Amino acid sequence: MGQVLYRKYRSKSLDEIVGQEHITTTLKNALKKGAISHAYLFTGPRGVGKTSIARILAHELNGFDYTGEDMHLDIIEIDAASNRGIDEIRELREKVAIAPARGKYKVYIIDEVHMLTTPAFNALLKTLEEPPAHVVFILATTEVHKLPETIVSRTQRYTFRPVEQAKVINHLKHIAKQEKITIDDEALALIAAHGEGSFRDSISLLDQAASRGDAITADIVREILGIPAQESLQDIIELLTTSERAQLVSNLAAMQAQGYQAATIAKELSQLLRQRIIDHATSDLDTPVLLDLLRQLIDVPASSAPDRLLEITLLRTMISRQTVPAVAAPAAMQAATPRQVKAVAVEQKSNKPISKEATEPAEAPLIEAEPQPAVEVAAPIVEETEPAAIPAVASDANAPIILEEVWPQLLQAIKKQYNTVYGILRMGRPELNDMTLTITFQYAFHQKRIHEVKHRQIISDAIEQLTGQKLAIVSRHDASVTPPKPMPPADGEIATALMAAPAGTENSPLSTISNIFGGGELLES
């Protein structure tokens, strides 16, 4: 039976170790000076040389030749994953007092040491702190945070790094040349990238690809890894800039029918999108949209239903960037105050004439300075998205903005496209100072929602199209502020307002309905 490549090409000396020069140089100098520690701790990701260096060091301490396959009585390897109990450590403590058979030191290599139980760690602690002069411990782990501090503090710690991709590629080229494996550069780069800095994983994948018997190409590597073709992934990204929802779902279904896992698709999409952001090649997708998509794709592999979550995530991105043109309201309604709008609605429902008192201008929203407990200031919005069709009311971009007139029109314009944002905004108390619109909310939930970049962008764009001026949007939370009495809702708005309200007794569904309609009396049947 042939030997697997990662064992065949395992380093036999410290000079052959690649990518961990900061460790091998220190150890070689210590060996020259005879400065030997009684306990070493090797930490770092898998497949980067921890066990190889531990074995090489154990042989160097005793002056043994190391071929990679030889066994010595004075070098004892323990797999803590299989021997993690207190009984195994007690047995170790009994044997450490026995002198080495041939070498100068008896070396214990404990791999995956973080797997030991708490009683086992306690049993090991005393021996690790004051071992016999002829004993050296080498502990190796991928999860150092699981080790007790008392263990870590009694060792000389060495932190291994993931190997640079260029060094992995060069090492794979050397192995391919020795094994007479034909492989192109793109396939090598793909193998190295998939290895994520691990020599063992990269060499194992090269060995698997070589078993195909053909010249290794990037397509063969993608097939082995279960990675979709780049063209398919690019098509998904381009579809996000369109409104072809059915086509997006169809493409995803086709990829999954070919055996590609949602977690893999999400990972590969993330890498492509990340590179687009770095290269400033965001096309029709704004950078904030891409960043939000990247964050959501991270959750896909851990989901209980990754296929559905991936589909929902991509559809949400597609829909969120689409702007549905708003239907312009009649001129009389655009300039109407909330009280006048309410009066018109009452007349339409009852067919009774509107009284003069009902149509008198309402009092302007209170915008006096409130106490400033904790102000959260958002930077001015500078990135623009596709503009909505909102009728402008100020042809002169330098004309002063009259907040009492613009605010109700702003709410009406946003309501046509963004019901949730509208439901939250109507709970806020606006204030205009210079070129900054500050919206104060009684509840932190409302303030946090409006502070989100996409929501501030919606408000900023709507104001710019209404007035021709660009304002900075600031959201504040002040529990002492009461929201202004909002306009009566149209059909279906009650549910939206309830969805926008945070949970809590002060803002229960009955309280929210009371706020919408301006208070009332609860009648029991």
Secondary structure, 3 states (H helix, E strand, C coil): CCCCHHHHCCCCCHHHCCCCHHHHHHHHHHHHHCCCCCEEEEECCCCCCHHHHHHHHHHHHHCCCCCCCCCCCCEEEEECCCCCCHHHHHHHHHHCCCCCCCCCCEEEEEECHHHCCHHHHHHHHHHHHCCCCCEEEEEEECCHHHCCHHHHCCCEEEECCCCCHHHHHHHHHHHHHHHCCCECHHHHHHHHHHHCCCHHHHHHHHHHHHCCCCCECHHHHHHHHCCCCHHHHHHHHHHCCCCCHHHHHHHHHHHHHCCCCHHHHHHHHHHHHHHHHHCCCCCCCCHHHHHHHHHHHHCCCCCCCHHHHHHHHHHHHHHHCCCCCCCCCCHHHHCCCHHHHHHHHHHHHHCCCCCCCCCCCCCCCCCCCCCCCECCCCCCCCCCCCCCCCCCCCCCCCCCCCHHHHHHHHHHHHHCCCHHHHHHHCCCEEEEECCEEEEEECCHHHHHHHHCHHHHHHHHHHHHHHHCCCCEEEEEECCCCCCCCCCCCCCCHHHHHHHHCCCCHHHCHHHHHHHHHCCCCCCCC
